[in-house]
Amino acid sequence: MRHHLRPFLLIFILSFASAVHAENYLDPQPDQNDNPSQLQSIPLLQSLKNLNPQREFQAPYIHDLNNRYQVRTLFVETQDLPMVDIQLTFNAGSARDQEITKGLYGLSSMAARLMREGTDRYSANQVAAIFDQTGAQFSVQAYRDMFVVRLRTLSDPNKLEPALGMMMEVLKNASFKPSSINLALSNTQVGQKQLQENPSRLMDIRFYRTLYGQHPYAEPISGTQGSTKKINAELLKQFRDQFLVAQNMNIAITGKLSPKQALELSERIAGNLTQGQKAAALPQPEIKSGFEVVHLPYNSSQAHITFGHIGPSRFTEDRLALEVANRMFGGSGFNAVLMQELRVKRGFSYGAYSSFSFSQAPGVFSFKYSTRQDQLLESIQVAHQAFINFVSQPIDTQRLEETKAGMLRAFPNNYSSNATINALLGNMGFYREQNDYLSSYPKRLARISAKDVQNAIRKHLHPDRLTLVVVNKELDKDALKMRLEQNLMDANFNLPANPVPKASPPRAVAADAPAETPADRPASI
């Protein structure tokens, strides 16, 4: 048996050694004899002992440049690669669609999809050719809060200048030709068929609609089939002219430039756009009370479940404490409460996860999983009970410290490359973070105490105020509500003294099938 294992063991060792070389843990020697029989991988494996697990990663210094157009510009200088990343982040996501025309969902998404399809001066092929010839990467994406334009190009002026010029040409003068709109609508119909086969996406769409009712966050980012058919070139240009303006954006730049060069670049970008004005503040959503259960019939052996309620906005002072709490409850793999209760102890699900969506207006706290039909009601009762216990019982200090240590170890991933740094800068500018956000993070995280986390949990998480969406063959909604209410009674869970106002009924458009929606996940910080 040992003889049979030797070749596999040798292959594993040599593969591992090759990976070590690829990551530059050791300097390769050009005259080294590449002979597997000499097991030269052994010294490589031994060298891993010298890696310092306590190594501290230095956060990049962020320049907050004083742009003369008063357009906030964050810049990180990196000299390792001759590259420049530029991100223009506009307050112009799908939440702004109805500010152009009531009920016109998907306008920002359509604008993003068609932005590089040509201008009056350049065809789509000519636009693509300029970016290809300069080796540049150009993309546009709409999210709920943001409209994001990204350009990655070489820092050589002979490459940067034409790429930058084409980005500005497209941004200011995209023509939104009817033929391009019709093609996008045709693709949307194909995406719609795929969406109907994705119970998880259907669940997410209904969840947002149920939670937000009349609020701009309620509808899918790419809109509905009914609303997108109303989109035309004039509406797209109106969206561009109102929202894609200098005073409604922030600029992020990362790369091989000096701060002076970055400032000049940001002022050229801001100065060549219509100045316009900032978008108005988004309305506050109405908060629901009690339990609301929504069932979506779907012929599947698996049941998909999501719980949640509207949470705080991005600007809450409790955000970091809530991020820690989320990691403990459902955001950190097998050690999280949800995974322990649903998978490890009972085998109800392969995975259960929770998340916060921190946004301009109050976002969402939710947790979700899938399970077998015959385990549905019991699993929901267990997940809800775990949520109640997490909110009402004292925080485990040892788990808290382990969670914080894991978050601190993972934090350098946010600035592991120029692209991740620049995405981070774009978010920081959009959500008005201080430019010392990265360097101050370890200290701010270290100050988070069990009391901070407990206070944040009890203030913002509400086991008695949940919306549930269940996608499966059949559901006894009354029996489910009884189990949830019994959980509260058994735990003697204290209801709020002042009931929250009732939410307005959801829009009648819920029957209008949504178009396929791009992932609403800009880089998080």
C-alpha positions as CSV (number, residue, x, y, z in Angstrom):
1,M,0.0,0.0,0.0
2,R,2.8,2.4,0.9
3,H,4.5,1.8,-2.5
4,H,1.2,2.7,-4.3
5,L,1.0,6.0,-2.3
6,R,4.6,7.1,-3.1
7,P,4.0,8.4,-6.7
8,F,0.9,10.4,-5.5
9,L,2.8,11.9,-2.6
10,L,5.7,12.8,-4.8
11,I,3.4,14.5,-7.3
12,F,1.7,16.5,-4.5
13,I,5.0,17.7,-3.2
14,L,6.3,18.7,-6.6
15,S,3.1,20.5,-7.4
16,F,3.2,22.3,-4.2
17,A,6.8,23.3,-4.8
18,S,5.9,24.6,-8.2
19,A,3.2,26.8,-6.7
20,V,5.7,28.1,-4.2
21,H,8.0,29.1,-7.0
22,A,5.1,30.8,-8.8
23,E,4.3,32.9,-5.8
24,N,8.0,34.0,-5.5
25,Y,8.5,32.7,-2.0
26,L,12.0,31.8,-3.1
27,D,14.3,33.2,-5.8
28,P,14.6,30.5,-8.5
29,Q,18.2,29.6,-9.4
30,P,18.8,29.4,-13.1
31,D,21.4,26.7,-12.8
32,Q,19.3,24.5,-10.5
33,N,19.0,20.9,-11.7
34,D,15.3,20.2,-12.2
35,N,15.6,16.5,-11.3
36,P,12.5,15.1,-9.3
37,S,14.6,12.2,-8.0
38,Q,16.6,14.7,-5.9
39,L,13.4,15.9,-4.1
40,Q,14.5,19.5,-4.3
41,S,11.0,20.4,-3.1
42,I,11.9,19.4,0.5
43,P,14.0,22.6,1.1
44,L,11.2,24.6,-0.4
45,L,8.7,23.1,2.0
46,Q,11.1,23.7,4.9
47,S,11.4,27.3,3.8
48,L,7.7,27.8,4.6
49,K,8.6,27.6,8.3
50,N,10.2,31.0,7.9
51,L,7.0,32.7,6.9
52,N,5.9,35.2,9.5
53,P,2.2,34.6,10.4
54,Q,2.3,37.9,12.3
55,R,3.4,39.9,9.3
56,E,1.6,43.3,9.2
57,F,0.4,44.6,5.8
58,Q,0.8,48.3,5.4
59,A,-2.3,50.0,4.2
60,P,-1.7,52.3,1.2
61,Y,-1.6,56.1,1.8
62,I,-4.7,57.8,0.4
63,H,-4.4,61.3,-1.0
64,D,-7.6,63.3,-0.7
65,L,-6.9,65.7,-3.6
66,N,-8.2,69.3,-3.6
67,N,-10.0,69.3,-6.9
68,R,-10.8,72.9,-8.0
69,Y,-14.2,71.8,-9.3
70,Q,-15.0,70.5,-5.8
71,V,-15.3,66.9,-7.1
72,R,-13.8,64.6,-4.5
73,T,-10.8,62.7,-5.7
74,L,-9.1,59.9,-3.8
75,F,-5.7,58.8,-5.1
76,V,-3.2,56.0,-4.2
77,E,0.2,56.1,-5.8
78,T,1.6,52.7,-6.8
79,Q,4.9,52.5,-8.7
80,D,5.1,48.7,-9.2
81,L,3.2,48.6,-12.5
82,P,3.0,51.1,-15.3
83,M,-0.8,51.1,-15.0
84,V,-3.5,53.6,-14.1
85,D,-7.0,52.7,-12.8
86,I,-9.7,55.3,-13.0
87,Q,-13.2,55.0,-11.5
88,L,-16.0,57.5,-11.8
89,T,-18.8,56.8,-9.3
90,F,-22.0,58.6,-9.9
91,N,-25.0,58.9,-7.5
92,A,-27.1,57.5,-10.4
93,G,-28.0,53.9,-9.7
94,S,-31.4,52.2,-10.4
95,A,-32.8,54.1,-7.4
96,R,-32.8,57.2,-9.7
97,D,-34.7,55.6,-12.6
98,Q,-38.1,56.9,-11.5
99,E,-36.8,60.4,-11.2
100,I,-36.9,60.5,-15.0
101,T,-40.3,58.9,-15.5
102,K,-42.6,57.1,-13.0
103,G,-42.5,53.4,-13.2
104,L,-39.5,53.3,-15.6
105,Y,-37.4,50.7,-13.9
106,G,-34.1,49.6,-15.5
107,L,-33.1,52.9,-17.1
108,S,-29.7,53.2,-15.5
109,S,-28.9,49.6,-16.3
110,M,-29.8,50.1,-19.9
111,A,-27.7,53.2,-20.1
112,A,-24.7,51.3,-18.7
113,R,-25.2,48.4,-21.2
114,L,-25.4,50.8,-24.2
115,M,-22.8,53.3,-23.2
116,R,-20.0,51.9,-25.4
117,E,-22.3,51.1,-28.4
118,G,-21.2,54.2,-30.2
119,T,-21.6,58.0,-30.4
120,D,-22.5,60.4,-33.3
121,R,-18.8,60.5,-34.2
122,Y,-17.7,56.9,-33.5
123,S,-19.3,53.5,-34.2
124,A,-19.3,50.7,-31.6
125,N,-16.5,49.0,-33.6
126,Q,-14.4,52.2,-33.6
127,V,-14.9,52.7,-29.8
128,A,-13.8,49.1,-29.2
129,A,-10.8,49.5,-31.5
130,I,-9.5,52.5,-29.6
131,F,-9.6,50.6,-26.3
132,D,-8.1,47.5,-27.9
133,Q,-5.2,49.4,-29.6
134,T,-4.2,51.1,-26.3
135,G,-4.6,47.9,-24.3
136,A,-7.2,49.6,-22.1
137,Q,-10.1,47.9,-20.3
138,F,-13.3,50.0,-20.1
139,S,-16.5,49.0,-18.4
140,V,-19.8,50.5,-17.1
141,Q,-22.1,49.0,-14.5
142,A,-25.2,50.2,-12.8
143,Y,-26.0,49.2,-9.2
144,R,-28.8,50.2,-6.8
145,D,-27.0,53.2,-5.5
146,M,-24.2,53.8,-8.0
147,F,-23.4,54.2,-11.7
148,V,-19.8,53.2,-12.1
149,V,-17.4,53.9,-15.0
150,R,-14.0,52.2,-14.9
151,L,-10.9,52.6,-17.1
152,R,-7.7,50.6,-16.7
153,T,-4.9,51.7,-19.0
154,L,-1.1,52.0,-19.2
155,S,0.4,55.1,-17.6
156,D,2.4,55.8,-20.8
157,P,0.8,59.1,-22.1
158,N,0.7,57.6,-25.6
159,K,-1.7,54.9,-24.3
160,L,-3.4,56.8,-21.5
161,E,-4.5,59.9,-23.6
162,P,-6.4,58.2,-26.4
163,A,-8.1,55.8,-23.9
164,L,-9.1,58.7,-21.6
165,G,-10.3,60.7,-24.6
166,M,-12.6,57.8,-25.7
167,M,-13.9,57.3,-22.2
168,M,-15.0,60.9,-22.0
169,E,-16.4,60.8,-25.6
170,V,-18.5,57.8,-24.7
171,L,-19.6,59.2,-21.4
172,K,-20.7,62.6,-22.8
173,N,-22.0,61.6,-26.3
174,A,-23.3,58.1,-26.3
175,S,-26.0,58.1,-28.9
176,F,-28.1,55.1,-27.7
177,K,-29.2,54.1,-31.2
178,P,-32.5,52.3,-31.5
179,S,-30.8,49.3,-33.0
180,S,-28.7,48.9,-29.9
181,I,-31.7,49.3,-27.6
182,N,-33.6,46.7,-29.6
183,L,-30.7,44.3,-29.3
184,A,-30.5,44.8,-25.6
185,L,-34.2,44.2,-25.2
186,S,-33.8,40.9,-27.2
187,N,-31.0,39.8,-24.9
188,T,-33.2,40.7,-21.9
189,Q,-35.9,38.3,-23.1
190,V,-33.3,35.5,-23.2
191,G,-32.1,36.4,-19.7
192,Q,-35.7,36.3,-18.5
193,K,-36.1,32.7,-19.5
194,Q,-32.9,31.9,-17.5
195,L,-34.2,33.8,-14.5
196,Q,-37.4,31.7,-14.4
197,E,-35.2,28.7,-13.8
198,N,-33.3,30.3,-10.9
199,P,-35.4,30.1,-7.7
200,S,-32.8,31.9,-5.7
201,R,-32.9,35.0,-7.9
202,L,-36.7,34.9,-8.0
203,M,-36.7,34.8,-4.2
204,D,-34.4,37.8,-4.0
205,I,-36.5,39.9,-6.3
206,R,-39.7,39.2,-4.4
207,F,-37.9,39.8,-1.1
208,Y,-36.9,43.3,-2.1
209,R,-40.3,44.1,-3.5
210,T,-42.0,42.9,-0.4
211,L,-39.7,44.7,2.0
212,Y,-39.5,48.1,0.2
213,G,-43.0,48.5,-1.3
214,Q,-43.1,51.9,-2.9
215,H,-39.4,52.7,-2.3
216,P,-36.9,53.1,-5.2
217,Y,-35.0,50.1,-4.0
218,A,-37.9,47.8,-4.5
219,E,-37.5,46.8,-8.2
220,P,-34.7,44.9,-9.8
221,I,-31.7,46.9,-11.0
222,S,-32.3,46.0,-14.7
223,G,-36.1,46.7,-14.3
224,T,-38.9,44.6,-15.6
225,Q,-39.8,43.4,-19.1
226,G,-42.7,45.8,-19.1
227,S,-40.7,48.9,-18.1
228,T,-37.7,48.3,-20.3
229,K,-39.9,48.2,-23.4
230,K,-40.7,51.9,-22.6
231,I,-37.0,53.0,-22.8
232,N,-35.9,55.1,-25.7
233,A,-32.9,57.2,-26.7
234,E,-34.4,60.4,-25.4
235,L,-35.0,59.0,-21.9
236,L,-31.5,57.6,-21.8
237,K,-30.0,60.9,-22.8
238,Q,-32.2,62.7,-20.2
239,F,-30.8,60.3,-17.5
240,R,-27.3,60.9,-18.7
241,D,-27.6,64.7,-18.8
242,Q,-29.3,64.8,-15.3
243,F,-27.2,62.3,-13.4
244,L,-23.9,61.7,-15.2
245,V,-22.5,65.1,-14.3
246,A,-19.4,66.3,-12.4
247,Q,-21.2,67.5,-9.3
248,N,-22.9,64.1,-8.9
249,M,-19.7,62.0,-9.0
250,N,-16.5,61.2,-7.2
251,I,-13.2,60.2,-8.8
252,A,-10.9,57.4,-7.7
253,I,-7.4,57.0,-9.2
254,T,-4.7,54.4,-8.5
255,G,-1.5,53.9,-10.3
256,K,1.9,55.1,-11.5
257,L,1.3,58.8,-11.3
258,S,2.4,61.5,-8.9
259,P,-0.2,63.3,-6.7
260,K,0.2,66.4,-9.0
261,Q,-0.4,64.3,-12.1
262,A,-3.4,62.6,-10.5
263,L,-4.9,66.0,-9.5
264,E,-4.4,67.3,-13.1
265,L,-6.1,64.2,-14.4
266,S,-9.1,64.5,-12.1
267,E,-9.6,68.2,-13.0
268,R,-9.5,67.4,-16.7
269,I,-12.2,64.7,-16.2
270,A,-14.4,67.0,-14.0
271,G,-13.8,70.0,-16.2
272,N,-14.9,68.2,-19.4
273,L,-18.2,67.1,-18.0
274,T,-21.4,69.1,-17.6
275,Q,-21.2,70.4,-14.0
276,G,-24.8,69.8,-13.1
277,Q,-25.8,69.2,-9.5
278,K,-25.9,66.5,-6.8
279,A,-28.8,64.1,-6.8
280,A,-31.4,64.6,-4.1
281,A,-31.5,62.4,-1.0
282,L,-33.4,59.2,-1.3
283,P,-36.6,58.7,0.7
284,Q,-36.8,56.6,3.8
285,P,-38.5,53.3,3.4
286,E,-41.5,52.4,5.6
287,I,-40.8,49.8,8.2
288,K,-42.9,46.7,8.5
289,S,-44.2,45.2,11.8
290,G,-44.8,41.6,12.7
291,F,-44.2,38.6,10.4
292,E,-45.0,38.6,6.7
293,V,-44.7,35.3,4.8
294,V,-44.6,35.2,1.0
295,H,-44.8,31.9,-0.9
296,L,-43.6,31.5,-4.4
297,P,-44.7,28.1,-5.8
298,Y,-41.8,26.3,-7.6
299,N,-41.6,22.7,-8.6
300,S,-38.4,21.6,-6.9
301,S,-37.3,19.0,-4.3
302,Q,-35.5,21.8,-2.5
303,A,-37.1,24.7,-0.6
304,H,-35.3,28.1,-0.7
305,I,-35.8,30.4,2.2
306,T,-34.8,34.0,3.0
307,F,-35.5,35.9,6.2
308,G,-34.9,39.6,6.8
309,H,-35.9,43.1,7.5
310,I,-34.9,46.7,6.6
311,G,-31.8,47.6,8.5
312,P,-29.7,50.8,9.0
313,S,-28.1,52.9,6.3
314,R,-24.4,53.0,5.4
315,F,-24.0,56.0,7.6
316,T,-24.9,54.4,11.0
317,E,-22.3,54.7,13.7
318,D,-22.8,51.0,14.5
319,R,-21.7,49.7,11.1
320,L,-18.4,48.2,12.2
321,A,-20.1,46.5,15.2
322,L,-22.8,45.2,12.9
323,E,-20.2,43.8,10.5
324,V,-18.6,41.9,13.4
325,A,-22.0,40.7,14.5
326,N,-22.9,39.5,11.0
327,R,-19.6,37.5,10.8
328,M,-20.5,35.8,14.1
329,F,-24.1,35.1,13.1
330,G,-23.8,33.9,9.5
331,G,-20.9,35.4,7.6
332,S,-17.9,33.3,8.6
333,G,-18.3,29.8,7.5
334,F,-18.6,26.8,9.8
335,N,-18.0,28.8,13.0
336,A,-21.0,31.0,12.4
337,V,-24.1,30.5,14.5
338,L,-26.4,29.7,11.5
339,M,-24.0,27.1,10.1
340,Q,-23.6,25.4,13.5
341,E,-27.4,25.2,14.0
342,L,-28.5,24.3,10.5
343,R,-25.7,22.2,9.1
344,V,-23.3,21.0,11.8
345,K,-25.8,20.0,14.4
346,R,-28.8,19.0,12.3
347,G,-27.8,18.6,8.7
348,F,-30.7,20.7,7.4
349,S,-28.6,22.6,4.8
350,Y,-25.3,22.6,3.1
351,G,-24.9,26.3,3.8
352,A,-26.6,29.2,5.6
353,Y,-25.4,32.8,5.3
354,S,-26.4,36.2,6.6
355,S,-25.5,39.6,5.2
356,F,-26.0,43.4,5.6
357,S,-26.5,45.6,2.5
358,F,-25.4,49.0,3.8
359,S,-26.6,51.7,1.3
360,Q,-27.6,55.4,1.1
361,A,-31.1,54.7,2.3
362,P,-31.6,52.0,4.9
363,G,-30.5,48.7,3.5
364,V,-31.3,45.1,4.3
365,F,-30.3,42.5,6.9
366,S,-31.1,39.0,5.7
367,F,-30.1,35.4,6.0
368,K,-30.9,32.5,3.6
369,Y,-30.4,28.8,3.0
370,S,-32.1,25.9,1.2
371,T,-33.3,22.6,2.5
372,R,-35.4,19.6,1.7
373,Q,-39.2,20.1,1.6
374,D,-39.8,17.7,4.5
375,Q,-37.4,19.7,6.7
376,L,-38.8,23.1,5.8
377,L,-40.9,24.1,8.8
378,E,-38.5,22.6,11.4
379,S,-35.5,24.3,9.8
380,I,-37.2,27.7,9.7
381,Q,-38.1,27.3,13.4
382,V,-34.5,26.4,14.2
383,A,-33.1,29.3,12.2
384,H,-35.5,31.8,13.8
385,Q,-34.7,30.5,17.3
386,A,-31.0,30.9,16.6
387,F,-31.7,34.5,15.6
388,I,-33.6,35.2,18.8
389,N,-30.9,33.7,20.9
390,F,-28.2,35.7,19.1
391,V,-30.1,38.9,19.8
392,S,-31.1,38.2,23.3
393,Q,-28.2,36.3,24.8
394,P,-24.8,37.8,25.9
395,I,-22.1,37.8,23.3
396,D,-19.5,35.1,23.6
397,T,-16.3,37.1,24.2
398,Q,-14.0,34.4,22.9
399,R,-15.9,34.0,19.7
400,L,-15.9,37.8,19.4
401,E,-12.1,38.0,19.6
402,E,-11.7,35.2,17.1
403,T,-14.0,36.9,14.7
404,K,-12.2,40.2,15.0
405,A,-8.9,38.5,14.5
406,G,-10.2,36.8,11.3
407,M,-11.6,40.1,10.0
408,L,-8.2,41.8,10.6
409,R,-6.3,39.0,8.8
410,A,-8.7,39.3,5.8
411,F,-8.7,43.1,5.6
412,P,-5.5,43.4,3.4
413,N,-7.5,41.6,0.7
414,N,-9.2,44.9,0.2
415,Y,-6.0,46.5,-1.1
416,S,-4.3,43.4,-2.6
417,S,-4.2,44.9,-6.1
418,N,-4.6,48.2,-7.9
419,A,-8.1,47.2,-9.0
420,T,-9.3,46.4,-5.5
421,I,-7.7,49.5,-4.2
422,N,-9.5,51.7,-6.7
423,A,-12.8,50.0,-6.2
424,L,-12.4,50.7,-2.5
425,L,-11.5,54.4,-3.2
426,G,-14.7,54.7,-5.3
427,N,-16.8,53.4,-2.5
428,M,-15.1,55.5,0.1
429,G,-15.7,58.7,-2.0
430,F,-19.3,57.7,-2.7
431,Y,-20.2,57.0,1.0
432,R,-18.1,59.9,2.3
433,E,-15.5,57.9,4.3
434,Q,-12.5,59.7,5.7
435,N,-9.2,59.2,3.8
436,D,-7.7,57.4,6.8
437,Y,-10.3,54.6,6.6
438,L,-7.8,51.9,5.7
439,S,-5.0,53.0,8.2
440,S,-7.4,53.4,11.1
441,Y,-9.3,50.2,10.5
442,P,-7.2,48.0,12.9
443,K,-7.6,50.4,15.8
444,R,-11.3,50.9,15.2
445,L,-11.8,47.1,15.0
446,A,-9.8,46.6,18.2
447,R,-12.0,49.0,20.1
448,I,-15.2,47.1,19.3
449,S,-16.2,45.4,22.6
450,A,-18.8,42.8,23.4
451,K,-21.0,45.6,24.7
452,D,-20.7,47.5,21.5
453,V,-21.8,44.5,19.5
454,Q,-24.6,43.6,21.8
455,N,-26.0,47.2,21.8
456,A,-25.8,47.3,18.0
457,I,-27.6,44.0,17.7
458,R,-30.4,44.9,20.0
459,K,-30.9,48.2,18.3
460,H,-30.9,47.1,14.7
461,L,-31.9,43.4,14.6
462,H,-35.5,42.4,15.1
463,P,-36.6,38.7,15.3
464,D,-40.2,39.9,15.9
465,R,-40.2,41.9,12.6
466,L,-39.4,39.6,9.8
467,T,-40.3,39.1,6.1
468,L,-39.9,35.6,4.9
469,V,-39.9,34.5,1.3
470,V,-40.2,30.7,0.6
471,V,-39.8,29.2,-2.8
472,N,-41.0,25.6,-3.0
473,K,-43.9,23.4,-4.0
474,E,-46.3,24.1,-1.2
475,L,-46.3,25.9,2.2
476,D,-48.7,26.1,5.1
477,K,-48.2,29.8,5.9
478,D,-50.4,29.7,9.0
479,A,-48.5,26.8,10.5
480,L,-45.2,28.6,9.8
481,K,-46.4,31.8,11.5
482,M,-47.5,29.9,14.5
483,R,-44.0,28.4,14.9
484,L,-42.4,31.8,14.7
485,E,-44.8,33.3,17.2
486,Q,-44.2,30.3,19.5
487,N,-40.5,30.9,19.3
488,L,-41.0,34.5,20.6
489,M,-43.3,33.3,23.4
490,D,-40.9,30.5,24.5
491,A,-38.0,33.0,24.6
492,N,-40.1,35.7,26.4
493,F,-38.8,38.0,23.7
494,N,-39.7,41.6,24.6
495,L,-41.6,43.4,21.8
496,P,-40.9,47.0,21.2
497,A,-42.8,49.4,23.4
498,N,-43.7,51.7,20.5
499,P,-45.0,49.7,17.5
500,V,-43.5,50.7,14.1
501,P,-45.8,52.3,11.6
502,K,-47.4,50.0,9.1
503,A,-45.9,49.9,5.6
504,S,-47.9,50.8,2.6
505,P,-49.1,47.9,0.4
506,P,-46.7,46.7,-2.4
507,R,-47.1,48.0,-5.9
508,A,-49.4,46.3,-8.3
509,V,-46.5,45.9,-10.7
510,A,-45.3,42.8,-8.8
511,A,-46.9,40.6,-11.5
512,D,-44.6,42.2,-14.2
513,A,-41.8,39.8,-14.7
514,P,-38.4,41.3,-13.9
515,A,-35.6,41.4,-16.4
516,E,-32.4,39.6,-15.5
517,T,-30.6,41.6,-12.9
518,P,-26.8,42.1,-12.7
519,A,-25.2,41.3,-9.3
520,D,-25.6,44.3,-7.0
521,R,-22.2,43.8,-5.4
522,P,-19.8,46.7,-5.7
523,A,-16.5,46.2,-3.8
524,S,-17.3,46.5,-0.1
525,I,-15.3,48.2,2.6
